[in-house]
Amino acid sequence: MLMAAKSLSKGFLDHSSSGPQLFSRSTPTWKMRTKRVAITSILTTFASQSWICAAAYHRKASHKAFVNLPHFERCRGNCHRGFRDPFAEPTRNLQQRSMVSTFPNDDSVTMNGEEWRDVLPYEKSAHNSATIAVPEGPNPLYDRATFRSRLQGTCEVLRELGKSSVWVQVPMSRASLIEEMSSLGFEYHHAQGNTAKLNLWLREDTESMVPEFATHHVGVGAVVINSRKEILCVRELRRNYMPWKVPGGLSELGESIADAAEREVLEETGIPCTFHSILSFRHAHGLANGRSDLYFVCRLDPIEEVDENGNAVIPEPCAQASEIEATQWVPLSEYRAMVDGTDGQPGHPMMSNIMKVYDEGIRIKQKEIKSVVPGRKPNPLYMPVVVDSDYR
């Protein structure tokens, strides 16, 4: 059994109606039959131990070893990172080990032996892709002198496994490897923090379907009107196109529209508010960093206290020192005149229309719903209503 398994790297494993066959170009018929029995026993053992059978790239000029994946699909089982090769040599030298990663329910393999040492560790990622993460510190697998050939071999393995693309995450400290990657056709996709992420499309039958990174910014603006019929406004330290504007800004990663609106108002004016509804939104293109922009204008209610006489206490706004020049409660009639363009002023068409929506009582309310995707958190759903009593 051991001899038959070790001979796998010197031959070709094919699948026919009679079962898996291990052979080389000069193997006599009787040896082929003997080897067929031996390799069938090995595959049965693999299946019983829940080991993954797949393919490995062979860097020697005259050899490639392939596994017929459709056949082995029947003997795949759950795997773990502590996968042990029964034919492993005692040595733990990384330069002598195959480093194709293994993980549950994927068509990868871990096989020790010199012939497969060029394959880099990778992990399964979304949309039929694989991801290679280059570590920060020194590692013989990622030495620049051999990195290009190892990466090229890994890409060929992934093509044989039917992967659509491969990602490589490179920390800033290993940026010199990017030059080697560019010669293989890798392109930048995005960078975040101290890590750059590059992609190579592997399929030859279609153009790359990898989407652009961060196609949109999401911004929020807040219409906050107090019980005295005044609207909360700000004037920024720079780039003011109108005397006053509503507070707002960009949402943060993972932040809901409602939370972003409440946070921006509190940061810019110091006024605590509660989200009420979305009044409207704008979709524009070619803005900051060439990205598209979604800007949601929300209605927020200021939190007002009541004094001992039962009168509402309107909180006094305080401008954010780093961004805002001034903030104050502006009479609603004055604000309407400004955005409508009366008295010879150009006006603000977007906010003029939004104030009409506000007057008509049209709202887009938020409701939390459960996702049909297992394990995914509930999501906010935004639905239009005419009056609050219609909302359930």
C-alpha positions in Angstrom: 0.0 0.0 0.0 2.8 2.4 0.9 4.7 1.7 -2.3 1.5 2.2 -4.4 0.8 5.5 -2.7 4.4 6.8 -3.2 4.3 5.9 -6.8 1.3 8.3 -7.3 3.7 11.2 -8.0 5.3 9.2 -10.9 2.2 8.3 -12.8 -1.2 9.4 -13.7 -4.4 8.7 -11.9 -7.3 8.3 -14.3 -11.0 7.4 -13.8 -12.8 5.0 -16.1 -15.8 2.7 -15.9 -13.6 0.0 -14.2 -12.5 2.4 -11.4 -9.4 4.4 -10.6 -6.2 3.3 -12.5 -2.6 4.1 -11.5 -0.1 3.8 -14.4 2.8 5.2 -16.2 3.5 5.1 -19.9 5.7 2.0 -19.6 3.8 0.1 -16.9 3.1 -3.6 -17.9 -0.5 -4.7 -17.8 -0.1 -7.0 -14.8 1.5 -4.3 -12.8 -1.4 -2.0 -13.7 -3.9 -4.5 -12.3 -1.8 -4.9 -9.1 -1.5 -1.2 -8.6 -5.2 -0.7 -9.2 -6.1 -3.0 -6.3 -3.6 -1.3 -4.0 -4.7 2.3 -4.8 -8.4 1.3 -4.5 -7.6 0.0 -0.9 -5.9 3.3 -0.1 -8.8 5.4 -1.4 -11.2 3.3 0.7 -9.0 4.0 3.8 -9.0 7.7 2.9 -12.8 7.8 2.8 -13.2 6.0 6.1 -10.9 8.4 7.8 -12.6 11.5 6.3 -9.5 12.6 4.4 -9.8 14.9 1.4 -8.4 13.6 -1.9 -7.6 16.3 -4.5 -4.7 17.4 -6.7 -1.1 18.7 -6.3 1.1 20.6 -8.7 4.3 18.9 -9.8 7.1 21.3 -10.5 9.4 18.8 -12.3 9.5 19.4 -16.0 8.3 16.0 -17.1 5.6 15.3 -14.6 2.2 16.5 -13.4 0.0 14.6 -11.1 -3.7 14.9 -11.4 -6.6 13.5 -9.4 -9.9 12.9 -11.1 -12.0 15.1 -8.8 -15.4 13.9 -9.8 -14.5 10.4 -8.7 -13.0 11.5 -5.5 -16.1 13.6 -4.7 -17.6 10.4 -3.3 -14.8 9.9 -0.7 -14.4 13.5 0.6 -15.2 14.2 4.2 -14.8 16.9 6.7 -11.2 17.9 7.2 -9.3 20.0 9.7 -6.1 22.0 9.8 -4.4 19.2 11.7 -4.7 16.9 8.7 -2.0 14.2 8.9 -0.6 12.5 5.8 -0.1 8.8 6.5 2.9 8.8 4.1 4.6 11.9 5.7 8.3 11.8 6.3 9.4 12.5 9.9 10.9 15.8 8.9 9.0 19.1 9.6 11.2 21.2 7.3 8.9 23.6 5.5 10.9 23.5 2.4 10.2 19.8 2.0 6.5 19.9 2.7 3.6 20.5 0.4 1.7 23.5 1.8 -1.7 23.2 0.1 -4.1 24.1 2.9 -7.0 21.9 3.9 -10.4 23.0 5.2 -13.9 21.6 5.4 -15.8 20.8 2.2 -13.2 22.0 -0.3 -11.3 20.3 -3.0 -7.8 20.8 -1.6 -5.1 18.4 -0.4 -2.1 18.2 1.9 0.6 15.8 0.6 4.1 15.8 1.9 7.0 15.3 -0.5 9.5 17.2 -2.5 7.5 17.2 -5.7 4.7 19.4 -4.3 6.8 21.8 -2.1 6.2 24.8 -4.4 2.5 25.1 -3.5 1.6 27.9 -1.1 -1.0 27.6 1.7 -4.4 28.9 0.6 -7.9 29.1 2.0 -11.3 28.8 0.4 -13.0 32.2 -0.1 -16.2 33.5 -1.5 -17.3 33.1 -5.2 -15.2 30.0 -5.9 -11.9 31.8 -5.2 -8.9 31.1 -2.9 -6.9 33.4 -0.7 -3.2 33.3 0.1 -2.2 35.4 3.1 1.5 36.4 3.1 2.7 36.5 6.8 4.5 39.5 8.3 7.6 37.8 9.5 10.3 35.8 7.7 9.2 32.5 6.2 11.1 30.3 3.7 7.9 29.7 1.7 7.6 33.5 1.0 11.3 34.2 0.3 11.4 36.6 -2.7 14.0 34.5 -4.6 11.5 31.6 -4.9 8.1 33.3 -4.3 7.3 33.8 -8.0 7.7 30.2 -8.9 5.8 29.0 -5.8 2.9 31.4 -6.6 2.9 30.4 -10.2 2.7 26.7 -9.2 -0.2 27.5 -6.8 -2.1 29.3 -9.5 -1.8 26.3 -11.8 -3.1 24.0 -9.0 -6.1 26.3 -8.5 -6.8 26.3 -12.2 -6.9 22.6 -12.2 -9.3 22.7 -9.3 -11.6 24.9 -11.2 -11.2 28.1 -9.1 -12.3 31.3 -10.7 -9.7 33.6 -9.1 -7.0 33.9 -6.5 -6.5 36.6 -3.9 -3.1 37.4 -2.2 -3.0 39.6 0.9 0.4 41.3 1.2 1.4 43.3 4.4 3.3 46.5 3.8 6.4 44.9 5.3 6.5 42.4 2.4 5.7 44.9 -0.3 8.7 43.8 -2.4 6.7 40.6 -3.3 4.2 42.7 -5.2 6.7 43.2 -8.1 7.0 39.5 -8.5 3.2 39.2 -8.5 2.7 41.8 -11.2 4.8 39.7 -13.6 2.2 37.0 -13.2 -0.7 39.3 -14.0 -1.9 40.1 -10.5 -3.6 43.5 -10.2 -4.4 45.7 -7.1 -7.9 45.4 -5.9 -7.7 47.5 -2.7 -5.6 48.4 0.3 -6.7 48.8 3.9 -4.6 49.6 6.9 -1.2 48.1 6.2 -2.4 45.4 3.9 -2.8 45.3 0.1 -5.0 42.8 -1.6 -4.3 41.7 -5.2 -6.3 39.5 -7.5 -5.7 37.3 -10.5 -8.6 36.0 -12.6 -7.9 32.4 -13.5 -10.7 31.5 -15.9 -9.9 31.8 -19.6 -13.5 31.3 -20.8 -14.8 34.6 -19.5 -13.7 38.1 -18.5 -13.1 38.9 -14.8 -16.3 39.2 -12.8 -14.6 40.5 -9.7 -16.4 43.7 -8.6 -14.8 47.0 -7.9 -14.0 47.6 -4.3 -16.1 50.2 -2.4 -18.1 51.5 -5.3 -20.2 53.7 -3.1 -19.9 56.1 -0.2 -23.0 56.3 2.1 -23.8 59.7 3.6 -26.6 60.9 5.8 -28.2 64.3 6.4 -30.6 65.1 9.3 -33.7 67.3 9.3 -34.2 68.1 13.0 -37.1 70.3 13.9 -37.8 71.3 17.6 -41.1 72.1 19.2 -40.6 75.8 18.5 -40.7 75.1 14.7 -37.0 75.7 14.3 -34.6 73.5 12.2 -31.1 72.6 13.4 -28.5 73.9 11.0 -24.7 74.1 10.8 -22.1 76.1 8.9 -18.9 74.3 8.1 -15.4 75.6 8.4 -14.9 75.4 4.7 -16.9 74.9 1.4 -20.2 76.5 2.4 -22.5 76.9 -0.7 -25.4 78.2 1.4 -25.6 80.2 4.6 -26.9 77.1 6.4 -27.1 73.4 5.9 -28.5 70.4 7.8 -25.9 68.4 9.8 -24.7 65.1 8.4 -21.7 63.2 7.1 -20.5 59.7 6.0 -21.6 56.5 7.7 -19.0 54.2 9.2 -18.4 50.6 8.2 -21.2 48.4 9.6 -23.2 51.4 10.8 -26.9 51.6 10.0 -28.4 54.7 8.4 -30.3 55.5 11.6 -27.2 55.2 13.8 -25.1 57.2 11.4 -27.6 60.1 11.4 -27.9 60.2 15.2 -24.1 60.1 15.6 -23.4 62.8 13.1 -25.9 65.2 14.6 -24.5 64.6 18.1 -20.9 65.1 16.9 -21.5 68.3 14.9 -24.0 70.0 17.2 -24.1 68.2 20.5 -27.8 67.7 20.2 -29.0 64.2 21.2 -31.8 62.9 18.8 -33.8 59.8 18.0 -34.2 58.5 14.4 -37.7 58.9 13.1 -37.7 58.1 9.4 -36.0 58.6 6.0 -37.4 61.4 3.9 -35.6 60.8 0.7 -32.2 59.9 -0.8 -29.9 61.0 -3.6 -27.8 58.8 -5.8 -24.8 60.6 -7.5 -21.7 59.4 -9.3 -18.1 60.6 -9.7 -17.7 62.1 -6.3 -14.9 61.7 -3.7 -12.2 59.3 -4.9 -14.2 58.8 -8.1 -16.8 56.7 -6.2 -20.6 56.9 -6.4 -22.5 58.3 -3.5 -25.8 57.5 -1.7 -27.0 60.3 0.5 -30.0 59.7 2.8 -31.8 62.6 4.3 -33.5 61.5 7.5 -35.9 63.0 10.0 -34.7 63.0 13.5 -36.5 64.2 16.7 -34.5 66.2 19.2 -34.6 65.0 22.8 -36.3 67.8 24.7 -36.7 67.9 28.5 -39.7 69.5 30.3 -39.2 72.0 33.1 -41.2 72.2 36.3 -43.8 74.3 34.6 -44.4 71.8 31.9 -42.6 73.8 29.2 -40.2 72.2 26.7 -36.5 72.9 27.3 -34.8 73.2 23.9 -31.1 72.0 24.1 -28.6 74.6 23.0 -26.3 73.4 20.1 -22.5 73.5 20.4 -20.4 73.4 17.3 -17.8 70.7 16.7 -14.5 72.5 16.8 -12.7 70.5 14.2 -15.3 70.8 11.4 -18.1 73.2 12.2 -17.9 77.0 12.3 -21.3 77.7 13.8 -24.5 75.8 14.6 -27.9 77.1 15.7 -31.7 76.7 15.6 -32.9 78.5 12.5 -36.6 79.5 12.2 -38.2 77.1 9.8 -39.7 79.9 7.7 -36.2 81.4 7.2 -34.8 78.0 6.2 -37.6 77.4 3.7 -37.1 80.7 2.1 -33.4 79.9 1.7 -33.8 76.5 0.0 -36.8 77.6 -2.1 -34.7 80.4 -3.6 -36.8 83.4 -2.7 -35.5 87.0 -2.6 -33.3 86.4 -5.6 -31.3 83.6 -4.0 -30.6 80.5 -6.2 -32.0 78.1 -3.6 -31.3 74.4 -2.9 -33.5 72.2 -5.2 -32.9 69.0 -3.3 -33.7 70.3 0.1 -36.6 72.3 -1.3 -38.2 69.1 -2.5 -37.4 67.2 0.7 -39.1 69.9 2.8 -42.2 69.4 0.6 -42.0 65.6 1.3 -41.8 66.5 5.0 -44.9 68.7 4.8 -46.9 66.0 3.0 -46.3 63.5 5.7 -44.5 61.0 3.4 -42.0 58.9 5.3 -39.8 55.9 4.8 -39.9 54.0 8.0 -37.5 51.4 9.4 -38.5 47.9 10.4 -36.2 45.1 11.5 -36.7 41.8 9.7 -35.1 38.4 10.0 -32.9 37.1 7.2 -33.5 33.9 5.4 -29.8 33.3 5.3 -28.7 31.0 8.2 -26.6 32.8 10.7 -27.1 36.3 9.3 -28.2 39.0 11.7 -31.6 40.7 11.3 -31.5 43.7 8.9 -33.4 47.0 8.8 -36.0 47.2 6.0 -37.1 50.7 4.9 -40.7 51.0 3.6 -42.6 54.1 2.6 -45.7 55.1 4.6 -48.0 58.2 4.2 -48.9 58.6 7.9 -47.4 57.1 11.0 -50.7 55.3 11.9 -50.4 53.2 8.8 -47.1 51.7 9.9 -47.2 48.3 11.6 
